[in-house]
Amino acid sequence: MTEQYIESTYGDRIAAVYDRWYTNVPDDLVLRLKELAGDGPVLELGIGTGRIALPLANHGIEIHGIDASQEMAAKLATKPGGDRIPVTIGNFADVEVEGSYSLIFVVFNTFFVLQDQEEQVRCFANVARRLRPGGLFLIEAFVPDMTRFKDGQIVKVNRLETDEVVLETSQHDPLNQRTVSQHVVIDRSGVKIYPIEVRYAWPAELNLMARLAGMRLRERWSNWQQAPFVAASPNHISIYELA
C-alpha cells in the first residue's frame, strides 16, 4: 500500500542526509536576520536541523522554532547548543507557540511545503497574531518558473559522481500550483527516494495573503545582499509588517 504523504514526511525522510546535502549558509543571510531581529525573540518556521537557528543563537539571538518532523528536531537537539533551542512539533501554519516575537521567518522555500492556499493564508494570519508591535515576517522563496517543466514534468541529474547519482523527478499541477517531486539517490548501497510536495505562490499572491492578515509588504529583495527585486529575479526575500 502506498504511504500517504503528510506534513512530516519530507523532514522525517531526509533528516539523515540533510546536513550532508545542505552545508552552505550564506553569511549575509545570518547577518540580515540578526539585523532584523532587534532585541528578539525570534521564531523560525520549519527550523529543521538548526541550519539557520544555531548561527543566530551563536550571535546572541534568542530563537525558538516549529517543525513538523520529530526526526529533524532530534538532529538539532544533538548539536552543540541545539538542546537549548525550544522547538514545537507541529504544522507551522498554526504557529502554536506562546509569547510574541520581533521577527518570524521562514527561508529556503519552506513556506511552500504548506500544502494548499488555505494553509498558507492561515499561516499569515497566525503569524500576525504572534508579532510584537513593529515585528516583521520574512519569507525567502523562489519565483515560480514554468519553463522548468516539459510536458508538465522534470527528469534531471542533480549530481553525478563515481559512486553516486542524484536525480530530480517532478510532476507539475498548474491548476493547483503544486509540484510532486522525488529526489532519487542511486549509490553502491542501492536506491533511496526522498519525496517532497510543494504548493508554490507568486509574490503578488503572498502580498494578498499578507493584506488579509492585516500586514503589508515593507520591502522585497532578490538576494541577501539586498539587491532590488526585478522581473528577472529567480528568488525573493519578502519582509512584511503589521499594517
C-alpha positions as CSV (number, residue, x, y, z in Angstrom):
1,M,0.0,0.0,0.0
2,T,1.3,3.5,-0.9
3,E,2.4,5.5,2.1
4,Q,0.4,8.8,2.3
5,Y,2.4,12.0,2.1
6,I,1.8,14.0,5.3
7,E,3.3,17.2,6.7
8,S,6.2,15.4,8.4
9,T,7.2,13.1,5.5
10,Y,9.8,15.3,3.9
11,G,11.7,16.0,7.1
12,D,11.4,12.5,8.5
13,R,12.8,11.0,5.3
14,I,15.6,13.5,4.6
15,A,16.8,14.1,8.2
16,A,19.6,11.6,8.0
17,V,21.2,13.3,4.9
18,Y,20.0,16.9,5.2
19,D,23.2,18.3,6.8
20,R,25.4,16.5,4.3
21,W,23.4,17.8,1.3
22,Y,22.9,21.4,2.5
23,T,26.0,22.7,4.1
24,N,26.2,26.3,2.8
25,V,24.7,29.0,5.0
26,P,25.4,32.5,3.4
27,D,26.9,34.9,6.0
28,D,24.7,37.6,4.6
29,L,21.6,35.6,5.4
30,V,22.6,35.3,9.1
31,L,23.6,39.0,9.3
32,R,20.4,40.2,7.7
33,L,18.3,38.2,10.1
34,K,20.3,39.4,13.0
35,E,19.7,43.0,11.9
36,L,16.0,42.5,11.5
37,A,15.7,40.6,14.8
38,G,16.4,43.6,17.0
39,D,16.1,42.6,20.6
40,G,14.2,39.4,19.8
41,P,13.0,36.8,20.5
42,V,12.8,35.3,17.0
43,L,10.7,32.4,15.7
44,E,11.8,30.2,12.8
45,L,9.0,28.3,10.9
46,G,10.5,24.9,9.7
47,I,13.5,25.1,11.9
48,G,14.7,21.7,10.8
49,T,18.2,20.7,12.0
50,G,19.1,24.2,13.0
51,R,21.0,25.2,9.9
52,I,20.0,28.9,10.5
53,A,18.9,28.8,14.1
54,L,22.2,27.8,15.6
55,P,24.3,30.5,13.9
56,L,21.7,33.1,15.1
57,A,21.9,31.7,18.6
58,N,25.7,32.0,18.4
59,H,25.1,35.7,17.7
60,G,23.2,36.0,21.0
61,I,19.7,35.9,19.5
62,E,17.0,34.2,21.5
63,I,15.4,31.8,18.9
64,H,12.5,29.4,19.1
65,G,11.3,27.0,16.3
66,I,8.5,25.0,14.9
67,D,8.9,21.9,12.8
68,A,6.6,19.0,11.7
69,S,9.4,16.5,11.8
70,Q,10.5,14.8,15.0
71,E,13.5,13.4,13.2
72,M,14.7,16.9,12.1
73,A,14.2,18.2,15.6
74,A,16.1,15.3,17.1
75,K,19.1,16.1,14.8
76,L,19.0,19.7,16.1
77,A,19.0,18.6,19.7
78,T,22.2,16.6,19.3
79,K,24.2,19.6,18.1
80,P,26.2,21.9,20.4
81,G,23.6,24.4,21.8
82,G,20.7,22.7,20.0
83,D,19.2,21.4,23.2
84,R,18.8,25.0,24.4
85,I,16.5,26.0,21.5
86,P,12.8,25.4,22.2
87,V,11.2,23.5,19.4
88,T,7.4,23.0,19.0
89,I,6.5,19.9,16.9
90,G,3.5,20.6,14.6
91,N,2.3,22.3,11.5
92,F,3.8,25.7,11.4
93,A,0.7,27.1,9.7
94,D,-0.8,27.0,13.2
95,V,2.0,28.9,14.9
96,E,1.2,27.1,18.1
97,V,3.7,28.8,20.4
98,E,3.4,31.2,23.4
99,G,4.6,34.7,23.5
100,S,5.3,37.3,20.8
101,Y,8.2,37.9,18.5
102,S,10.2,40.7,16.9
103,L,10.9,38.5,13.9
104,I,9.2,35.4,12.5
105,F,10.9,33.9,9.4
106,V,10.8,31.0,7.0
107,V,13.6,30.5,4.5
108,F,14.8,28.2,1.7
109,N,11.3,27.9,0.1
110,T,10.0,26.2,3.2
111,F,6.8,28.2,3.2
112,F,5.7,26.3,0.1
113,V,5.6,23.0,2.0
114,L,2.2,24.2,3.3
115,Q,0.0,22.1,1.0
116,D,-2.7,24.5,-0.2
117,Q,-3.7,28.1,-0.3
118,E,-5.9,27.8,2.8
119,E,-2.9,26.6,4.9
120,Q,-0.8,29.4,3.6
121,V,-3.4,32.1,4.4
122,R,-3.8,30.6,7.9
123,C,-0.1,30.8,8.4
124,F,-0.1,34.5,7.6
125,A,-3.0,35.2,10.0
126,N,-1.4,33.2,12.8
127,V,2.0,34.9,12.3
128,A,0.3,38.3,12.5
129,R,-1.1,37.4,15.9
130,R,2.3,36.5,17.2
131,L,4.2,39.6,16.1
132,R,5.2,42.3,18.6
133,P,4.3,45.9,17.6
134,G,6.9,46.7,15.0
135,G,7.6,43.0,14.4
136,L,8.4,41.5,11.0
137,F,7.6,38.4,9.0
138,L,10.2,37.3,6.4
139,I,9.8,34.8,3.7
140,E,12.5,33.6,1.3
141,A,11.2,31.7,-1.7
142,F,11.6,31.0,-5.4
143,V,9.7,32.8,-8.1
144,P,7.8,30.2,-10.0
145,D,9.3,29.3,-13.3
146,M,7.0,27.4,-15.7
147,T,9.8,27.0,-18.2
148,R,11.5,24.3,-16.0
149,F,8.8,21.9,-17.0
150,K,8.4,20.0,-20.3
151,D,5.0,18.2,-20.7
152,G,4.4,19.0,-17.1
153,Q,7.4,17.2,-15.7
154,I,11.1,17.2,-15.0
155,V,13.7,14.5,-15.0
156,K,17.1,16.0,-14.2
157,V,20.5,14.9,-13.0
158,N,21.4,17.0,-9.9
159,R,24.7,15.3,-9.1
160,L,26.8,12.7,-10.9
161,E,29.8,11.2,-9.1
162,T,31.8,8.0,-9.2
163,D,29.8,6.3,-6.5
164,E,26.5,8.3,-6.6
165,V,23.8,9.7,-8.8
166,V,21.2,12.1,-7.6
167,L,18.1,12.7,-9.8
168,E,15.3,15.1,-9.5
169,T,11.9,13.9,-10.8
170,S,8.9,16.2,-10.6
171,Q,5.3,16.5,-11.9
172,H,3.6,19.9,-12.1
173,D,-0.1,20.6,-11.5
174,P,-0.6,24.2,-12.7
175,L,-4.3,24.3,-11.7
176,N,-3.4,23.8,-8.0
177,Q,0.1,25.4,-8.2
178,R,1.6,22.2,-6.9
179,T,4.6,20.1,-7.7
180,V,5.1,16.5,-6.5
181,S,8.8,15.5,-6.6
182,Q,11.2,12.7,-5.7
183,H,14.9,13.1,-5.2
184,V,16.3,9.7,-6.2
185,V,19.7,8.7,-4.9
186,I,21.5,5.7,-6.5
187,D,24.7,4.5,-4.9
188,R,26.5,1.3,-4.0
189,S,24.0,0.6,-1.2
190,G,21.0,0.7,-3.5
191,V,18.3,3.2,-4.3
192,K,16.8,5.8,-1.9
193,I,13.9,8.2,-2.5
194,Y,13.2,11.5,-0.8
195,P,9.7,12.9,-1.6
196,I,8.6,16.5,-1.3
197,E,5.4,18.1,-2.3
198,V,5.0,21.9,-2.5
199,R,2.3,24.4,-3.3
200,Y,4.0,27.5,-4.7
201,A,2.7,31.0,-4.7
202,W,3.6,34.1,-6.7
203,P,4.9,37.2,-4.9
204,A,1.7,39.1,-5.6
205,E,-0.3,36.3,-4.1
206,L,1.8,36.4,-1.0
207,N,1.2,40.2,-0.8
208,L,-2.6,39.5,-0.8
209,M,-2.2,36.9,1.9
210,A,-0.4,39.5,4.0
211,R,-3.2,42.0,3.4
212,L,-5.8,39.5,4.5
213,A,-3.8,39.1,7.7
214,G,-3.5,42.8,8.4
215,M,0.1,43.1,7.2
216,R,1.7,44.9,4.3
217,L,4.9,44.5,2.3
218,R,7.7,46.6,3.7
219,E,10.4,45.7,1.3
220,R,11.5,42.9,-1.1
221,W,15.0,41.9,-2.2
222,S,16.2,39.5,-4.8
223,N,19.0,38.2,-2.5
224,W,20.6,38.6,0.9
225,Q,22.8,41.4,-0.4
226,Q,19.6,43.4,-0.7
227,A,19.7,43.7,-4.5
228,P,16.5,45.1,-5.9
229,F,13.8,42.7,-6.8
230,V,13.2,42.8,-10.6
231,A,11.2,40.9,-13.2
232,A,14.1,38.5,-13.9
233,S,14.8,37.7,-10.2
234,P,14.6,33.9,-9.7
235,N,14.1,34.3,-5.9
236,H,12.8,36.9,-3.5
237,I,13.1,37.8,0.2
238,S,9.9,39.5,1.2
239,I,9.5,41.3,4.5
240,Y,6.1,42.1,5.9
241,E,5.0,44.3,8.8
242,L,1.7,44.9,10.6
243,A,-0.4,47.4,8.7
